[in-house]
Amino acid sequence: MNLLGNLVNLRAIEKKDALFLLELVNSPEMEYWVVGSSVPTSSIQQEKWMENIANSHTDIRLVVENKEGTVVGFANLVQIDPINRTAVHGVKFAKEFRGCGYAKDTVMAIMRYAFDTLNLNRLESTILEYNDSSIGLYTKACGWSIEGVKKSAVYKNGKYNNLVMIGITKDDFKQFSL
Ligand SMILES: CC(C)(COP(=O)(O)OP(=O)(O)OC[C@H]1O[C@@H](n2cnc3c(N)ncnc32)[C@H](O)[C@@H]1OP(=O)(O)O)[C@@H](O)C(=O)NCCC(=O)NCCS
């Protein structure tokens, strides 16, 4: 089942998305903003990765399309824990498609799916402390809370950076959506 927002649709990854995703993972600009660190990825590695990422009830990876059908970003809901009803969520948008409201619409669609369809009770993520747009997106625009800061947790760009832990419960989401 695809996820429908007002500005975007989220669907399973297809072969035709390989180049878009490869460019995201190899982009030094993207690497600056995201928490993990990636090695240069070849199209061969990318194909293998794509062969192994069938969506399941524990890991869901989606591409985000605008209503014109252009792929603009990537979103996931992974490490879905069936006992505690939690999952980890993240998004990435190509530079030319930022600042259009697509990210907010995507996070809201993911939350509706996670809480109202998958019956999860809590979502969480981590953000580099200097990533103001991501912190603003989740806390101001989507109702998430900052739950803590891990000091000097991520070595990136030549220094140790603080890592902000964020989360939202189903109850918070319902309150925020009123
Ligand atoms: C973080 C990211 C997803 C935000 O996407 P975006 O396209 O700017 O988001 P939207 O246009 O949907 O904006 C939604 C809200 O985000 C917040 N926001 C966006 N940029 C902001 C900034 N520089 N400072 C503070 N808040 C900001 C605002 O609340 C905004 O709502 P508003 O326009 O009504 O004020 C995007 O910049 C991105 O893909 N960055 C690279 C990857 C990344 O950082 N991923 C997250 C890793 S944790």
The ligand as an SDF file (V2000), in Angstrom:
LIG
                    3D

 48 50  0  0  0  0  0  0  0  0999 V2000
   16.0560   18.0980    6.8350 C   0  0  0  0  0  0  0  0  0  0  0  0
   15.2490   18.1640    5.5620 C   0  0  0  0  0  0  0  0  0  0  0  0
   14.5350   16.8230    5.3790 C   0  0  0  0  0  0  0  0  0  0  0  0
   14.2220   19.2760    5.7060 C   0  0  0  0  0  0  0  0  0  0  0  0
   13.5180   19.3610    4.4970 O   0  0  0  0  0  0  0  0  0  0  0  0
   12.8200   20.6880    3.9700 P   0  0  0  0  0  0  0  0  0  0  0  0
   12.5000   20.4550    2.5480 O   0  0  0  0  0  0  0  0  0  0  0  0
   13.5880   21.8790    4.3480 O   0  0  0  0  0  0  0  0  0  0  0  0
   11.4930   20.6770    4.8330 O   0  0  0  0  0  0  0  0  0  0  0  0
   10.1090   21.3790    4.4980 P   0  0  0  0  0  0  0  0  0  0  0  0
   10.1980   22.3040    3.3270 O   0  0  0  0  0  0  0  0  0  0  0  0
    9.0520   20.3470    4.4460 O   0  0  0  0  0  0  0  0  0  0  0  0
    9.9480   22.2850    5.8030 O   0  0  0  0  0  0  0  0  0  0  0  0
    9.2520   21.8260    6.9280 C   0  0  0  0  0  0  0  0  0  0  0  0
    9.6530   22.5940    8.1510 C   0  0  0  0  0  0  0  0  0  0  0  0
   10.9910   22.3300    8.5040 O   0  0  0  0  0  0  0  0  0  0  0  0
   11.4780   23.4030    9.3230 C   0  0  0  0  0  0  0  0  0  0  0  0
   12.7090   23.9330    8.7290 N   0  0  0  0  0  0  0  0  0  0  0  0
   13.1310   23.8200    7.4490 C   0  0  0  0  0  0  0  0  0  0  0  0
   14.3300   24.4290    7.3420 N   0  0  0  0  0  0  0  0  0  0  0  0
   14.6260   24.9550    8.5550 C   0  0  0  0  0  0  0  0  0  0  0  0
   15.7340   25.6750    9.0880 C   0  0  0  0  0  0  0  0  0  0  0  0
   16.7710   26.0110    8.3230 N   0  0  0  0  0  0  0  0  0  0  0  0
   15.7100   26.0140   10.3960 N   0  0  0  0  0  0  0  0  0  0  0  0
   14.6860   25.6620   11.1910 C   0  0  0  0  0  0  0  0  0  0  0  0
   13.6110   24.9940   10.7470 N   0  0  0  0  0  0  0  0  0  0  0  0
   13.5920   24.6230    9.4460 C   0  0  0  0  0  0  0  0  0  0  0  0
   10.4020   24.4620    9.3420 C   0  0  0  0  0  0  0  0  0  0  0  0
    9.6110   24.2890   10.4960 O   0  0  0  0  0  0  0  0  0  0  0  0
    9.5850   24.0950    8.1020 C   0  0  0  0  0  0  0  0  0  0  0  0
    8.2610   24.4990    8.1940 O   0  0  0  0  0  0  0  0  0  0  0  0
    7.8620   25.9740    7.6890 P   0  0  0  0  0  0  0  0  0  0  0  0
    8.3780   26.0990    6.2850 O   0  0  0  0  0  0  0  0  0  0  0  0
    6.3750   25.9200    7.7850 O   0  0  0  0  0  0  0  0  0  0  0  0
    8.5230   26.9140    8.6330 O   0  0  0  0  0  0  0  0  0  0  0  0
   16.1350   18.4610    4.3220 C   0  0  0  0  0  0  0  0  0  0  0  0
   16.8270   19.6620    4.5690 O   0  0  0  0  0  0  0  0  0  0  0  0
   17.1230   17.3710    3.9820 C   0  0  0  0  0  0  0  0  0  0  0  0
   16.8080   16.4040    3.2890 O   0  0  0  0  0  0  0  0  0  0  0  0
   18.3710   17.5570    4.4560 N   0  0  0  0  0  0  0  0  0  0  0  0
   19.4500   16.6020    4.1680 C   0  0  0  0  0  0  0  0  0  0  0  0
   19.2150   15.2680    4.8450 C   0  0  0  0  0  0  0  0  0  0  0  0
   18.8740   15.3970    6.2920 C   0  0  0  0  0  0  0  0  0  0  0  0
   19.3580   16.2750    6.9900 O   0  0  0  0  0  0  0  0  0  0  0  0
   18.0420   14.4780    6.7440 N   0  0  0  0  0  0  0  0  0  0  0  0
   17.6730   14.4000    8.1420 C   0  0  0  0  0  0  0  0  0  0  0  0
   18.7620   13.7130    8.8880 C   0  0  0  0  0  0  0  0  0  0  0  0
   18.3540   13.5900   10.5920 S   0  0  0  0  0  0  0  0  0  0  0  0
  1  2  1  0
  2  3  1  0
  2  4  1  0
  2 36  1  0
  4  5  1  0
  5  6  1  0
  6  7  2  0
  6  8  1  0
  6  9  1  0
  9 10  1  0
 10 11  2  0
 10 12  1  0
 10 13  1  0
 13 14  1  0
 14 15  1  0
 15 16  1  0
 15 30  1  0
 16 17  1  0
 17 18  1  0
 17 28  1  0
 18 19  1  0
 18 27  1  0
 19 20  2  0
 20 21  1  0
 21 22  1  0
 21 27  2  0
 22 23  1  0
 22 24  2  0
 24 25  1  0
 25 26  2  0
 26 27  1  0
 28 29  1  0
 28 30  1  0
 30 31  1  0
 31 32  1  0
 32 33  2  0
 32 34  1  0
 32 35  1  0
 36 37  1  0
 36 38  1  0
 38 39  2  0
 38 40  1  0
 40 41  1  0
 41 42  1  0
 42 43  1  0
 43 44  2  0
 43 45  1  0
 45 46  1  0
 46 47  1  0
 47 48  1  0
M  END
$$$$
